[in-house]
Amino acid sequence: MAIESIPPRRVVVGGHSIGVLLQSRGIMVVGFAPIVNSQGQKLYPAREQGVEIGDLILKVNNQDVSTETDLAQIIDIGKDSDLVLNIKRKERIIDLTIKPAYCAETQRFRVGLFVRDGVVGVGTMTFWDPETKQYAALGHVIMDADTKQGIDVLKGRIVSASIQTIKPGKPGRPGEKIGVFQGESTLQGSISKNSEAGIFGVTEDKIENPAAVHNMEIGYAHQAHTGPARIYTVVNGTSIEEFEVTIEKVYPERKNGKGMVVRIDDPRLLSITGGIVQGMSGSPIVQDGRLIGAVTHVFLNDPQRGYGIFMDNILSEMPEPLQKSA
């Protein structure tokens, strides 16, 4: 058996707070809106013709739609003419024919849907590759808040986010980082993929981490173990800080983003956040001088603890070329 030695891959450790602006491919159905006709009856044309919450409307009358406005304009032009909706439902593509109804309240024809065309939020960068300018962030998929389905990326961007305040987590109530986007920052980039292991893309400029000035070797699931570790994240402004954690359990075989149980130990971080909070997803986990993964989830009833994803899982979803060379 031939054995080939591959040099360790080194990357810039993340921890940067990022604003995520993601536009979906198509528009997602998130609810049904009643249409009240002139007789006072409530009508739901789209629901009655088989449209379901979670459906992704890709085209209407063979025209691409990417915003709610696109859909409204097509309806306005056609009035009460039949509409053919091209829909992605889970892994199937189907066509449904809908006849709009006249809404006495708005004096327009409508199909009775609430739709969403993207999301905006705050998260954390996991790492940046100096050779390709690729980054990974969040450590988990971005889901629609209403349908709990992953969002297909049409286009998206990341920008630097400044953390203004933190709502601490308590048992039964997740905490949250609250930040503002900084459009003029050097941290800007595209979003090319939204996967179970996080979001990926390319930045426009070089990324640095003043809290970890040297590029760090990537570590893998078989190298992770119970014991002390560190995470990098932002709790004030844009300053990346290092905090102490403990890896309590390791499940090397898990591929679902829950490969490690992480406990926050750092007294300062606990006093500010109460543990793991929303917006901390993607915070890099470092152990024995290696980047081994990222924070992904918080335990709802114990915010001091949560899950982490292995670098193996992140790299398996990474677009080329980093996946091949790692």
URWO-V621605 format. One record per backbone hydrogen bond with DSSP energy under -0.5 kcal/mol. CO is the residue of the C=O (numbers start at 1). NH is the residue of the N-H. E is the energy in kcal/mol with one decimal. If there is no record, write none. Layout:
BEGIN
CO:NH:E
CO:NH:E
END
This chain:
BEGIN
4:6:-0.5
9:218:-2.3
11:13:-0.6
11:216:-3.3
12:128:-2.1
16:125:-2.5
17:161:-2.2
18:123:-2.5
19:21:-0.5
19:159:-1.9
20:22:-0.5
20:121:-1.9
21:157:-2.7
22:119:-2.2
23:154:-2.8
23:155:-1.6
24:26:-0.8
27:57:-3.0
28:30:-0.6
28:116:-2.1
29:54:-2.8
31:114:-2.9
32:34:-0.5
34:36:-0.6
35:37:-0.7
35:43:-2.9
36:104:-1.9
36:105:-0.6
37:40:-2.0
41:37:-2.3
41:43:-0.5
43:35:-2.4
44:48:-2.6
45:49:-1.2
46:51:-2.4
47:50:-1.6
52:55:-2.0
55:29:-2.9
55:57:-0.6
56:58:-0.7
56:88:-2.9
57:27:-2.0
58:65:-1.9
59:86:-2.9
60:63:-1.6
63:60:-2.4
67:71:-1.3
68:72:-2.3
69:73:-2.5
70:74:-1.8
71:75:-2.1
72:76:-2.6
73:77:-2.0
74:78:-2.0
75:79:-2.0
78:81:-2.0
81:100:-0.6
83:85:-0.7
83:98:-3.2
84:61:-2.7
84:86:-0.6
85:87:-0.7
85:96:-2.2
86:58:-2.9
86:59:-1.4
87:89:-0.6
87:94:-2.9
88:56:-2.2
88:90:-0.6
89:91:-0.5
89:92:-2.3
92:89:-3.0
92:94:-0.5
94:87:-3.4
96:85:-3.4
96:98:-0.5
98:83:-3.4
98:100:-0.6
101:110:-2.8
102:104:-0.6
103:107:-2.0
103:108:-0.8
108:103:-3.1
110:101:-2.8
111:46:-2.3
112:33:-1.1
113:115:-0.5
114:30:-2.6
114:31:-1.3
116:28:-2.7
117:24:-1.9
119:22:-2.7
121:20:-3.3
123:18:-2.6
124:138:-2.3
125:15:-2.5
125:284:-0.5
126:14:-2.7
127:136:-1.9
128:12:-3.0
128:130:-0.7
129:132:-0.5
129:133:-2.5
133:203:-2.5
134:129:-3.2
135:201:-1.2
136:126:-2.9
136:127:-1.5
137:139:-1.9
137:199:-2.0
141:143:-0.6
142:151:-1.9
144:148:-2.1
149:144:-2.8
150:152:-0.5
152:25:-2.3
155:23:-3.1
156:191:-1.8
157:21:-2.8
158:189:-1.9
159:19:-3.5
160:182:-3.2
161:163:-0.6
162:164:-0.6
162:180:-2.2
163:237:-2.8
165:178:-2.6
166:168:-0.8
167:176:-2.4
170:173:-2.9
173:170:-2.7
175:278:-2.2
176:167:-3.1
177:179:-0.5
178:164:-2.5
178:165:-1.7
180:162:-2.9
181:183:-0.6
182:160:-0.7
182:185:-1.4
186:188:-1.3
187:160:-1.0
188:204:-2.6
188:205:-0.5
189:158:-2.3
190:192:-0.5
193:200:-2.1
195:198:-1.8
198:195:-2.8
199:137:-2.0
200:192:-2.8
200:193:-1.5
201:135:-2.1
202:190:-2.6
209:212:-1.8
216:11:-2.5
217:291:-2.6
220:223:-2.0
220:224:-0.9
221:224:-0.9
227:247:-3.1
229:245:-2.4
230:286:-3.0
231:243:-2.6
233:241:-2.8
236:239:-1.5
237:163:-2.8
238:240:-0.5
239:235:-0.6
241:233:-2.0
243:231:-2.3
244:265:-1.7
244:266:-1.9
245:229:-2.3
246:248:-0.8
246:263:-2.9
247:227:-2.1
249:261:-2.1
251:254:-1.9
259:251:-3.5
260:262:-0.6
260:308:-1.9
261:248:-2.5
261:249:-1.0
262:306:-2.0
263:246:-2.4
266:270:-2.4
267:271:-2.1
268:272:-1.5
269:273:-3.0
269:274:-0.7
269:275:-0.5
270:274:-1.3
273:169:-3.2
277:280:-2.0
278:177:-2.6
280:283:-2.3
281:124:-1.7
281:138:-0.5
283:295:-2.3
284:232:-1.3
284:286:-0.5
285:292:-2.0
285:293:-1.2
286:230:-2.3
287:290:-1.7
289:217:-0.6
290:287:-2.5
290:292:-0.9
291:219:-2.8
292:311:-1.9
293:285:-3.0
294:309:-2.8
295:282:-3.2
297:307:-1.4
298:300:-0.6
299:302:-1.3
300:172:-3.0
302:299:-0.6
302:305:-2.5
303:276:-3.2
304:264:-3.1
305:299:-2.6
306:262:-3.2
307:296:-2.7
307:297:-1.1
308:259:-1.2
308:260:-1.7
309:294:-1.8
310:314:-1.5
311:315:-3.1
312:316:-1.6
313:317:-0.7
314:317:-1.0
314:318:-0.6
315:318:-0.6
319:322:-0.7
319:323:-0.6
321:325:-1.6
322:326:-1.5
END
